[in-house]
């Protein structure tokens, strides 16, 4: 979970200038490599790092991408009938 105390954030540091996709990829990859080097290369450590990446991806989608897509749906309209209402609430199974 990325929600840590502000004093912890300051000690970790983060670049505030916009990054290119390559720079962002490098920064994330370098942090993962450093974690593996410090903890030791093992299945458990690699699995932990991959788990963190997956959770970070899911949290980014949940907090940023999904609300953005919801706004664009309201701005631009539905693609089809499936977007007009939650299809899982119509009382039919399947």
Backbone torsions as a table, in degrees:
resi	resn	phi	psi	omega
1	UNK	NA	130.7	-175.6
2	UNK	-81.6	0.4	-174.0
3	UNK	-90.9	87.2	179.3
4	UNK	-111.2	163.6	-178.2
5	UNK	-60.2	146.0	-178.8
6	UNK	-53.7	-38.9	-179.2
7	UNK	-65.7	-29.6	175.4
8	UNK	-71.5	-37.3	179.5
9	UNK	-60.9	-43.4	-178.5
10	UNK	-63.9	-36.9	-178.9
11	UNK	-72.7	-27.2	178.7
12	UNK	-78.2	-42.7	-179.8
13	UNK	79.9	148.9	176.7
14	UNK	-152.4	139.5	177.1
15	UNK	-70.7	131.9	-176.8
16	UNK	-99.0	-15.1	177.0
17	UNK	-75.1	148.4	176.5
18	UNK	-59.3	142.3	179.2
19	UNK	-108.3	149.9	170.1
20	UNK	-73.6	162.4	175.8
21	UNK	-55.7	-39.3	178.6
22	UNK	-65.3	-40.7	178.0
23	UNK	-65.4	-42.2	178.3
24	UNK	-63.1	-44.0	177.8
25	UNK	-60.1	-44.7	179.6
26	UNK	-61.7	-45.8	-178.5
27	UNK	-59.7	-45.9	179.0
28	UNK	-65.3	-45.9	-179.5
29	UNK	-63.5	-42.4	179.2
30	UNK	-63.1	-41.1	178.2
31	UNK	-63.5	-40.4	177.9
32	UNK	-64.9	-43.8	178.7
33	UNK	-61.2	-44.5	-179.3
34	UNK	-60.9	-41.6	178.7
35	UNK	-61.3	-44.9	-179.2
36	UNK	-66.8	-41.4	179.0
37	UNK	-62.5	-45.1	-177.1
38	UNK	-68.9	-37.0	-177.1
39	UNK	-91.5	-16.2	-178.4
40	UNK	98.0	137.9	-179.3
41	UNK	-72.8	115.4	175.4
42	UNK	-155.1	164.4	177.3
43	UNK	-58.3	-43.2	-177.7
44	UNK	-59.8	-45.7	-177.9
45	UNK	-68.6	-44.4	177.5
46	UNK	-60.9	-42.4	178.3
47	UNK	-61.6	-41.9	177.2
48	UNK	-60.6	-46.4	-178.5
49	UNK	-63.6	-44.1	178.0
50	UNK	-62.9	-39.0	176.6
51	UNK	-61.5	-41.9	177.1
52	UNK	-62.6	-44.6	178.5
53	UNK	-60.3	-43.1	-179.7
54	UNK	-64.6	-43.7	179.2
55	UNK	-65.7	-38.6	177.2
56	UNK	-63.0	-41.2	177.7
57	UNK	-62.3	-46.5	-179.1
58	UNK	-64.6	-39.4	179.5
59	UNK	-67.8	-38.6	176.1
60	UNK	-62.6	-42.6	178.1
61	UNK	-64.4	-46.2	-177.1
62	UNK	-63.1	-43.5	-172.5
63	UNK	-91.1	-27.8	-174.4
64	UNK	-114.3	-56.3	-172.5
65	UNK	-69.2	-46.9	-177.0
66	UNK	-62.6	-47.3	176.8
67	UNK	-62.2	-36.1	177.1
68	UNK	-62.3	-46.6	179.2
69	UNK	-63.8	-38.2	176.7
70	UNK	-60.6	-42.8	178.7
71	UNK	-63.8	-43.5	-179.9
72	UNK	-64.8	-34.5	175.5
73	UNK	-62.1	-45.3	177.8
74	UNK	-65.5	-40.0	-179.0
75	UNK	-67.2	-41.4	-168.2
76	UNK	-111.5	-9.0	178.7
77	UNK	90.6	169.9	-175.7
78	UNK	-75.1	155.2	172.4
79	UNK	-81.1	-42.6	-178.0
80	UNK	-154.5	-175.4	177.3
81	UNK	-58.1	-29.1	-178.6
82	UNK	-62.5	-29.9	-179.9
83	UNK	-81.9	-15.4	-172.1
84	UNK	-74.8	-21.6	178.4
85	UNK	-158.6	155.2	176.3
86	UNK	-61.9	116.3	-174.1
87	UNK	-72.0	-11.7	179.6
88	UNK	-86.7	-1.4	-178.2
89	UNK	-107.7	11.0	-175.2
90	UNK	-83.7	2.2	176.0
91	UNK	86.0	-7.0	177.8
92	UNK	-96.5	148.6	177.3
93	UNK	-86.6	159.0	175.6
94	UNK	88.7	NA	NA
